[in-house]
């Protein structure tokens, strides 16, 4: 084929050139031979254009270079032909005349001489210019490669030629889809009248180009559905459709795609599911994401546990909280036999916390139950604690009551947390009521933390005296054992507010629980402003088996003398038991403190 073209090249060249040039060529040894002579030397002349022009060859004509390359005078000298083409491709004037036919002619020469490097370099240059391999050039080059046992290059050429054909077909389809002034029906008619064959590759190429234009894509898909033959892979087609149409502005078309896929028994590729789901969630199309999740559960092997957790968390944090969607996600996942592990609720709580919705923990857990999740007592405890942390105390309390009535036994720390949270709030009476309910349900053990919070809350809202009344009732009526720190806290607050008598009673309660008497706050208060009766009250409260403590007496007398309240000290001493008055330690305190007074009187 190439030989025939080369043999007829001279006549063609003469016919293609202007008449006065043709006469010059006919009378000369042949223009192609002249150019071959010019470029036979590896070092071309300084000004090849001038030499070519003087030979009477007009390179500006679009048919000149193709004819020259196929004429025996130049094609018979491949090195010269290659140098000539390289020069023409780099010369500003000559380069403008190089067209697709020029490149295809040079391709034939390169293949005929087995120059694979040059051949594929030319193919790359053609691709960058938008040129394709012509059918004659393809056939001639394929024959040359096969003849020269260059099977690999022949196979690559076959692929390149086929790819060009596909690209050309895709370009033709895209041109129709983008045709200005044409409605969808007109575009469909134009596509039907075209000679383009629908293939998997064509669909992929066109979708890549028009995927961002859903209306164009819908017209294309409609044509594909009407025109595709038996060899088309509908799974690929519909997955491409789903990827393109899975968006807000063509959601009905997307749902129609899902219906068709379901009716044909087709599966959605996982990467398509992930892409479309992510797009839906970014646009807060949560319900559509859940519907797509349901579609995927028809093929549970395509769905991962991470997909379930991811969607569940997104439902909780995206837009308005819709508990029905929570239930649906669980129901779809459970319907295919998948197990929802306990750790799922931990993930839920993290998501709720991230968007400030911990107060909804109980309602969310109930919605999960309706979807088939079976929470244990630990899950219910987490829900209550989360609601307490969020300050949703009434709902937490009601939820806790309902859960325990349903048969779950929650730990005392849950009630304790609820009491503590109520104690920090404004309605401290509810904290007291809740504490009583805690005692009724959980007993009076391990309640020290809750009681301390309750006493603190009562003191802040109603004063230390009211806090004492509640504590006293808990100890005497409910047999509650407060922490030692609770007793100390309450003593401090009672003394500060001037309630010594209740403070003395607290000392008695401490003694009944085996705690040492906490007298430190009493001593400075009584020594500075207390009466003898106050001092006697402290002594009676700290006496052991009816016997007053000598240590308390010593500390009281020392403090009174330090504050120069000698008269009160003397009165207290006179009302003290003989054992105290005659005790050496007591007499020593009075003697040491009275000696300076006696000496001053003597000097006076």
SVG drawing of the C-alpha trace seen along z (x, -y; Angstrom):
<svg xmlns="http://www.w3.org/2000/svg" viewBox="-42 -53 68 65">
<polyline fill="none" stroke="black" stroke-width="0.4" points="0.0,0.0 2.8,-2.4 4.8,-1.4 1.9,-2.2 1.4,-5.6 5.1,-6.3 5.2,-5.3 2.3,-7.6 3.6,-10.4 5.4,-12.3 2.4,-12.7 0.3,-13.7 2.8,-16.3 2.9,-17.9 -0.8,-18.0 -1.0,-19.7 1.4,-22.5 0.6,-25.7 1.1,-25.4 4.2,-27.6 5.7,-25.5 4.6,-22.3 6.4,-23.3 9.5,-24.1 9.3,-20.7 8.8,-18.9 11.8,-20.5 14.0,-19.9 15.3,-16.7 12.2,-16.7 11.5,-19.0 11.4,-16.1 14.8,-15.0 16.0,-18.6 14.7,-18.7 16.2,-15.3 19.5,-16.6 19.1,-19.7 18.5,-17.5 20.7,-14.6 23.5,-16.2 22.9,-15.9 23.7,-19.6 21.0,-21.4 21.8,-24.5 21.7,-27.9 18.5,-29.0 16.5,-25.9 13.4,-28.1 15.3,-30.1 16.7,-27.1 13.3,-25.4 11.7,-28.6 14.5,-28.8 13.6,-25.3 10.1,-26.5 8.3,-24.7 5.4,-26.5 5.2,-25.0 2.3,-27.2 -0.1,-25.1 -1.8,-22.5 -1.2,-19.6 2.5,-20.3 4.1,-18.7 2.0,-15.5 2.7,-15.0 6.5,-15.7 6.7,-13.1 5.1,-10.4 7.1,-11.2 9.9,-8.7 12.4,-11.4 12.1,-12.2 10.4,-9.1 13.3,-7.0 15.7,-8.9 14.1,-8.5 16.8,-10.3 16.4,-13.4 12.6,-13.2 12.7,-13.0 15.0,-16.0 12.9,-18.0 9.7,-17.3 11.5,-18.3 12.7,-21.5 9.2,-22.2 7.7,-21.6 10.0,-24.1 10.1,-26.8 7.5,-29.5 6.4,-29.9 6.5,-26.2 4.8,-25.0 1.6,-26.8 1.3,-24.5 1.6,-21.3 -1.8,-19.8 -3.3,-16.4 -2.4,-14.9 1.2,-16.1 1.5,-14.2 -0.2,-11.1 2.1,-11.0 5.1,-11.2 3.6,-8.5 3.5,-6.2 7.2,-6.8 8.2,-6.2 6.3,-3.0 7.7,-1.9 11.2,-2.3 10.5,-0.7 11.2,-3.9 9.0,-3.3 10.4,-6.1 9.7,-8.6 6.3,-7.1 5.0,-7.4 6.5,-10.9 4.5,-12.0 1.4,-10.4 1.9,-12.4 2.4,-15.6 -0.8,-14.9 -2.8,-14.3 -1.6,-17.6 -2.8,-19.3 -6.2,-17.5 -5.3,-15.4 -6.2,-11.8 -4.7,-8.9 -6.4,-8.6 -7.7,-5.2 -5.2,-5.0 -2.3,-5.9 -3.5,-3.4 -3.7,-0.6 -0.4,-1.4 1.4,-1.6 -0.2,1.6 0.9,3.4 4.5,2.1 4.6,3.1 3.3,6.6 5.7,7.0 8.6,6.0 7.5,8.3 6.8,5.2 3.7,6.9 3.7,4.8 3.7,1.5 0.9,2.9 -1.2,3.7 -0.6,0.3 -1.5,-1.3 -4.7,0.6 -5.6,-0.7 -4.6,-4.2 -6.7,-4.2 -9.7,-2.8 -9.3,-5.3 -9.3,-8.1 -12.5,-6.7 -14.1,-6.7 -12.9,-10.2 -14.2,-11.4 -17.6,-9.8 -17.8,-11.3 -16.9,-14.7 -19.7,-14.4 -22.2,-13.5 -21.1,-16.3 -21.3,-18.8 -25.0,-17.8 -25.7,-17.9 -24.3,-21.4 -25.9,-22.6 -27.3,-26.1 -30.9,-26.8 -31.9,-23.2 -34.4,-21.7 -34.1,-18.2 -36.3,-16.6 -34.3,-18.1 -31.1,-16.9 -32.5,-13.4 -33.4,-13.4 -29.9,-14.5 -28.3,-11.8 -30.6,-9.2 -29.7,-10.3 -25.9,-10.2 -23.8,-7.2 -22.4,-7.0 -22.6,-3.5 -23.4,-3.3 -20.7,-1.5 -19.6,-1.4 -16.6,-3.4 -18.7,-6.0 -20.9,-6.4 -17.9,-6.8 -16.3,-9.4 -19.4,-11.5 -20.4,-11.4 -16.9,-12.6 -17.4,-15.7 -21.0,-16.5 -21.3,-15.2 -21.5,-18.7 -24.5,-19.5 -27.3,-17.3 -29.8,-18.4 -27.4,-17.4 -26.6,-14.2 -30.3,-13.3 -30.8,-13.8 -27.8,-11.6 -29.0,-8.8 -32.4,-8.9 -30.8,-8.4 -28.6,-5.6 -31.6,-3.8 -33.3,-4.1 -30.3,-3.2 -28.0,-0.8 -27.7,2.7 -27.5,6.0 -23.7,5.7 -24.1,2.7 -23.2,3.1 -26.3,1.7 -24.7,1.9 -22.0,-0.5 -24.5,-2.8 -26.8,-3.1 -24.0,-3.6 -22.7,-6.5 -26.3,-7.8 -26.6,-7.6 -23.3,-9.4 -24.3,-12.3 -28.0,-12.6 -27.5,-12.1 -28.0,-15.8 -30.6,-18.2 -31.6,-19.7 -32.5,-16.3 -33.4,-14.2 -36.6,-12.8 -34.5,-11.6 -32.1,-10.0 -34.9,-8.1 -36.1,-6.9 -32.6,-5.5 -32.8,-3.6 -36.1,-2.2 -34.8,-1.0 -31.7,0.5 -33.9,2.3 -36.2,3.6 -33.3,4.9 -31.6,6.4 -28.5,4.2 -26.1,3.2 -24.8,-0.2 -21.0,-0.3 -19.7,-1.2 -17.7,-4.2 -20.8,-5.6 -22.7,-5.1 -20.0,-6.9 -19.8,-9.8 -23.5,-10.4 -24.1,-10.0 -21.4,-12.5 -22.9,-14.9 -26.4,-14.5 -25.1,-15.1 -23.1,-18.2 -26.3,-19.6 -28.3,-18.5 -30.3,-16.0 -30.4,-13.6 -33.6,-11.8 -32.3,-11.1 -29.1,-9.8 -31.2,-7.4 -33.2,-6.3 -30.0,-5.5 -28.8,-3.6 -32.0,-1.5 -31.3,-0.8 -27.8,0.5 -29.2,2.8 -30.6,4.9 -27.0,6.0 -25.8,6.2 -22.4,7.5 -21.7,4.1 -22.5,2.3 -19.9,2.0 -20.6,1.4 -18.7,-1.8 -21.3,-3.0 -24.0,-2.4 -22.2,-4.3 -21.2,-7.1 -24.8,-7.7 -26.3,-7.4 -23.9,-10.0 -24.6,-12.3 -28.3,-12.0 -27.7,-13.2 -25.6,-16.2 -26.9,-17.5 -29.7,-20.0 -32.7,-19.5 -32.7,-16.3 -35.2,-13.8 -35.7,-10.8 -37.8,-9.0 -34.7,-8.9 -32.7,-7.5 -35.2,-4.7 -35.2,-4.0 -31.4,-3.8 -31.4,-1.2 -34.4,0.7 -32.8,1.0 -29.5,2.1 -31.1,4.7 -33.5,5.9 -30.6,7.5 -29.4,9.3 -26.6,7.0 -25.9,6.6 -25.8,3.2 -23.1,3.4 -23.2,1.6 -20.3,-0.7 -22.7,-2.2 -24.3,-4.3 -20.9,-5.5 -20.4,-6.9 -23.9,-8.4 -23.1,-10.3 -19.9,-11.7 -21.8,-13.1 -24.5,-14.5 -21.9,-16.2 -20.1,-17.7 -23.3,-19.7 -24.6,-20.4 -27.4,-17.9 -26.6,-15.7 -30.0,-16.6 -31.6,-14.5 -29.7,-11.3 -32.7,-9.6 -35.0,-10.3 -32.3,-9.2 -31.8,-5.9 -35.5,-5.3 -35.5,-5.9 -32.7,-3.4 -34.7,-0.9 -37.6,-1.3 -35.2,-0.5 -34.2,2.8 -31.3,1.9 -31.4,3.6 -29.7,1.3 -28.5,2.7 -28.4,1.0 -25.1,-0.6 -26.5,-2.3 -29.4,-3.7 -27.0,-4.9 -25.0,-6.7 -28.1,-8.3 -29.1,-9.6 -25.7,-10.9 -25.6,-12.7 -28.9,-14.4 -27.7,-15.4 -24.5,-16.9 -26.7,-18.8 -28.9,-20.2 -32.0,-18.4 -32.8,-17.2 -36.6,-16.7 -36.3,-14.5 -33.4,-12.6 -35.4,-11.9 -38.5,-10.8 -36.3,-8.6 -34.6,-7.1 -38.0,-6.3 -39.3,-4.7 -36.2,-2.6 -36.3,-1.2 -40.0,-0.5 -39.3,1.5 -37.0,3.8 -33.5,2.3 -31.6,1.8 -29.3,-1.3 -26.4,-2.0 -26.7,-4.4 -24.2,-6.8 -27.0,-7.7 -29.4,-8.9 -26.5,-10.6 -25.6,-12.5 -29.2,-13.6 -29.3,-14.8 -26.0,-16.7 -27.2,-18.4 -30.5,-19.4 -28.6,-20.7 -26.6,-23.1 -29.8,-24.4 -32.5,-26.8 -35.0,-24.2 -33.3,-22.7 -36.5,-21.2 -36.5,-18.9 -33.0,-17.8 -34.4,-16.8 -37.3,-15.0 -34.9,-13.2 -32.6,-12.2 -35.5,-10.6 -36.5,-8.8 -32.9,-7.6 -32.9,-6.2 -36.2,-4.4 -34.9,-2.8 -31.2,-2.3 -30.8,-2.2 -28.8,-4.5 -25.3,-3.2 -22.9,-5.1 -24.9,-8.3 -22.3,-10.5 -21.4,-12.4 -25.1,-13.2 -25.8,-14.3 -22.8,-16.6 -23.9,-18.2 -27.5,-18.5 -26.2,-20.1 -24.1,-22.6 -27.1,-23.4 -29.4,-23.9 -27.0,-26.2 -26.6,-28.4 -30.3,-28.6 -31.9,-28.4 -29.2,-28.9 -27.2,-26.6 -30.0,-26.1 -32.3,-24.6 -29.4,-22.4 -28.9,-21.2 -32.6,-20.2 -32.5,-18.1 -29.2,-16.5 -30.5,-15.7 -33.6,-14.1 -31.5,-12.0 -29.3,-10.8 -32.0,-10.2 -34.9,-9.0 -33.1,-7.4 -30.0,-6.2 -27.8,-7.9 -24.1,-8.3 -22.7,-11.6 -19.1,-12.1 -16.9,-13.7 -16.3,-16.5 -20.0,-17.2 -20.2,-17.6 -17.2,-19.9 -18.6,-22.0 -22.0,-22.4 -20.3,-23.3 -18.4,-26.1 -21.5,-27.5 -23.6,-27.3 -21.1,-29.1 -20.5,-31.8 -24.3,-32.4 -24.4,-32.5 -26.3,-29.2 -24.2,-27.7 -26.8,-25.4 -27.4,-23.5 -23.7,-23.4 -23.4,-21.7 -26.0,-19.1 -23.9,-18.4 -21.0,-17.6 -23.3,-15.1 -24.2,-13.5 -20.5,-13.3 -19.8,-11.5 -22.6,-9.0 -20.8,-8.0 -17.4,-7.7 -15.9,-10.8 -13.7,-12.9 -15.3,-16.2 -14.5,-19.1 -13.9,-21.9 -11.5,-24.1 -14.1,-26.6 -15.8,-26.9 -12.8,-28.0 -12.0,-31.3 -15.7,-32.2 -16.5,-31.6 -13.3,-33.2 -14.0,-36.4 -17.8,-36.8 -19.2,-33.8 -20.8,-33.6 -20.2,-31.2 -23.3,-29.3 -21.8,-29.0 -18.6,-27.6 -20.6,-25.1 -22.6,-24.1 -19.4,-23.2 -18.1,-21.3 -21.2,-19.3 -21.3,-18.4 -17.7,-17.2 -17.9,-15.3 -17.4,-11.6 -19.7,-9.4 -20.8,-12.5 -17.2,-13.6 -16.1,-17.0 -12.9,-16.9 -9.9,-18.5 -8.3,-19.3 -11.3,-21.4 -11.2,-23.2 -7.5,-24.0 -7.9,-25.3 -10.9,-27.4 -9.1,-29.0 -6.0,-29.7 -8.1,-31.4 -10.1,-33.5 -7.0,-34.8 -5.5,-35.6 -8.5,-37.7 -8.3,-39.4 -11.6,-37.9 -10.5,-37.1 -13.9,-37.5 -15.5,-35.0 -12.7,-32.6 -13.2,-33.0 -16.9,-32.5 -16.4,-29.4 -13.9,-28.0 -16.3,-28.6 -19.0,-26.6 -16.6,-23.8 -16.4,-20.5 -13.9,-20.2 -11.8,-17.8 -11.2,-20.6 -10.7,-23.4 -8.1,-21.4 -6.4,-19.9 -2.7,-20.9 -2.8,-21.9 -5.8,-24.3 -4.3,-25.8 -1.0,-26.3 -2.8,-28.2 -4.5,-30.6 -1.3,-31.0 0.8,-31.9 -1.7,-34.4 -2.5,-35.9 1.1,-36.5 1.7,-39.6 -1.6,-41.0 -0.6,-40.6 2.8,-42.1 1.3,-45.1 -1.1,-45.6 1.8,-45.4 3.8,-48.0 0.8,-50.3"/>
</svg>
